[in-house]
């Protein structure tokens, strides 16, 4: 019955897509990725408004329809064409062997997929001894890891709260970890890192074959990229005397060339550059030492090269 239900759903999804070939269907993730993704869209000027039907909010993009789904389901729907594009973690794309095209790594919600064991089994690889149980939500990743490690192991499927399985119900877990705090709180230590993951934007291969949809998807990627680039940079404005202008410009790393404009009364120059935010502790003293004054640092919202 499940197979028949899936086939009927797939048929009607395809029928709906053929009836409205211009509608862009987007999957937005429920759960830990949700807030950061909605903020990213909002910073790009795209409003997602909750509706009475909680899983079908409205979106300010014309001819676009969104549905809130678990990241795993977004990967599956992209694979068979039920969604044109959507946000999901790289971990679930690899776990499900999702037939998708990665468009953008947002860098948001970074995690590592790790193997962890109770601290008392860490010493001298004690966790490898004998027949063991490996618990995880990631069945494919876990089984590949078991094979790679050449372990005598039984896989145990979990449905959340994987960290509570050891020591009674599993000797090893494979789970995602952002800071390691949850693992430590449960007396676990990491023995291996399988992969790194983050929230990424993916598209269906079929949708990219549609010229109209591909163009709109590429425009969206450009807008989201401009927001992510802006988050990594700030605008630095500084005044420089004529005789020190070359030194001040040289102290400002910028995307292409700094913007230089004369000050009123021929009193020198105003220099502006979008610089990497994390380099400010070095840049500001360097600009001051080069002769700059009246330094102003301001946030950016979007940068489009």
CORNORCOR-V396883 format. One record per residue. RES is the residue in one letter. SS is DSSP state (A for helix, B for strand, O for the rest). OMEGA is omega in whole degrees, -180 to 180 (* if undefined). Layout:
# CORNORCOR-V396883
[[RES & SS & OMEGA] [RES & SS & OMEGA]]
This chain:
# CORNORCOR-V396883
[[X & O & -180] [X & A & 180] [X & A & 179] [X & A & 180] [X & A & 179] [X & A & -178] [X & A & 179] [X & A & 178] [X & A & -180] [X & A & 179] [X & A & -177] [X & A & 175] [X & A & -180] [X & A & 177] [X & A & -180] [X & A & -180] [X & A & -180] [X & A & -180] [X & A & 180] [X & O & -173] [X & O & -177] [X & O & -178] [X & O & 179] [X & B & -177] [X & B & -176] [X & B & 174] [X & B & 177] [X & B & -172] [X & B & 169] [X & O & 175] [X & O & -171] [X & O & 179] [X & O & -167] [X & A & -174] [X & A & -178] [X & A & 179] [X & A & 179] [X & A & 177] [X & A & 178] [X & A & 178] [X & A & 180] [X & A & 178] [X & A & 177] [X & O & 179] [X & O & -179] [X & O & -177] [X & O & 173] [X & B & -173] [X & B & 178] [X & O & 179] [X & O & 178] [X & O & 174] [X & O & -167] [X & O & -177] [X & O & -180] [X & O & 179] [X & O & 174] [X & B & -179] [X & B & -174] [X & O & 176] [X & O & 179] [X & O & 177] [X & O & 178] [X & B & 179] [X & B & -177] [X & B & 176] [X & B & 177] [X & B & -176] [X & B & 169] [X & O & -179] [X & A & 179] [X & A & -179] [X & A & 177] [X & A & 179] [X & A & -179] [X & A & -178] [X & A & 174] [X & A & -177] [X & A & -179] [X & A & 173] [X & O & 178] [X & O & 174] [X & O & 178] [X & O & 179] [X & B & -179] [X & B & 180] [X & B & 178] [X & B & 177] [X & B & 177] [X & A & 180] [X & A & -178] [X & A & 174] [X & A & 180] [X & A & 180] [X & A & -175] [X & O & -176] [X & O & -175] [X & O & 178] [X & O & -175] [X & B & 177] [X & B & 178] [X & B & -178] [X & B & -172] [X & B & 170] [X & B & -178] [X & B & -175] [X & B & -178] [X & B & 177] [X & B & -178] [X & B & 176] [X & B & 170] [X & B & 173] [X & B & -171] [X & B & 168] [X & B & -177] [X & B & -178] [X & B & 175] [X & B & -176] [X & A & -177] [X & A & 179] [X & A & -178] [X & O & -171] [X & A & 175] [X & A & 177] [X & A & -179] [X & A & -178] [X & A & -179] [X & A & -172] [X & O & 174] [X & O & 179] [X & O & -176] [X & B & 175] [X & B & 179] [X & B & -176] [X & B & -179] [X & B & 167] [X & O & -175] [X & O & -175] [X & A & -177] [X & A & 179] [X & A & -179] [X & A & -179] [X & A & 175] [X & A & 180] [X & A & 178] [X & A & 179] [X & A & -180] [X & A & -180] [X & A & -180] [X & O & -176] [X & O & 169] [X & O & -169] [X & B & 173] [X & B & 179] [X & B & 176] [X & B & -178] [X & B & 177] [X & O & 179] [X & O & -177] [X & O & 180] [X & O & -178] [X & A & -175] [X & A & -178] [X & A & -177] [X & O & 178] [X & O & -2] [X & O & -172] [X & O & -170] [X & O & 176] [X & O & 177] [X & O & -177] [X & B & 170] [X & B & 171] [X & B & -172] [X & B & 175] [X & B & -178] [X & B & 178] [X & O & -177] [X & O & -176] [X & O & -176] [X & A & -179] [X & A & 178] [X & A & -179] [X & A & -180] [X & A & 179] [X & O & 175] [X & O & -178] [X & B & 176] [X & B & -177] [X & B & 176] [X & B & 180] [X & B & 174] [X & B & -177] [X & B & -179] [X & B & 172] [X & B & -177] [X & B & 175] [X & B & 178] [X & B & -177] [X & B & 177] [X & B & -179] [X & B & 177] [X & B & 172] [X & B & 178] [X & A & -179] [X & A & -178] [X & A & 179] [X & A & 176] [X & O & 178] [X & O & -174] [X & A & -179] [X & A & 179] [X & A & -180] [X & A & -180] [X & A & -180] [X & A & 178] [X & A & 179] [X & A & 177] [X & A & 180] [X & A & 178] [X & A & 180] [X & A & -178] [X & A & 180] [X & A & 177] [X & A & -180] [X & A & 178] [X & A & -179] [X & A & 176] [X & A & -179] [X & A & 179] [X & A & -178] [X & O & -177] [X & B & 172] [X & B & 176] [X & B & 176] [X & B & 176] [X & B & -176] [X & B & 174] [X & B & -178] [X & B & 174] [X & O & -176] [X & A & -173] [X & A & -179] [X & A & -174] [X & A & -180] [X & A & -180] [X & A & -180] [X & A & 179] [X & A & -180] [X & A & -179] [X & O & -177] [X & O & 173] [X & O & -177] [X & O & -175] [X & O & 176] [X & O & 176] [X & O & 176] [X & O & 175] [X & B & -178] [X & B & 179] [X & B & 180] [X & B & 175] [X & O & 179] [X & A & 178] [X & A & 179] [X & A & -175] [X & O & -178] [X & O & -175] [X & B & 170] [X & B & -177] [X & B & 179] [X & B & 177] [X & B & 174] [X & B & -173] [X & B & 176] [X & B & -177] [X & A & -175] [X & A & 177] [X & A & -178] [X & A & -180] [X & A & 178] [X & A & -174] [X & A & -175] [X & A & 176] [X & A & -180] [X & A & 179] [X & A & 178] [X & A & -180] [X & A & 179] [X & O & 178] [X & O & -180] [X & B & 178] [X & B & 178] [X & B & -177] [X & B & 177] [X & B & 178] [X & B & -179] [X & B & -180] [X & B & 177] [X & O & 177] [X & O & 178] [X & O & 174] [X & O & 177] [X & O & -178] [X & O & *]]
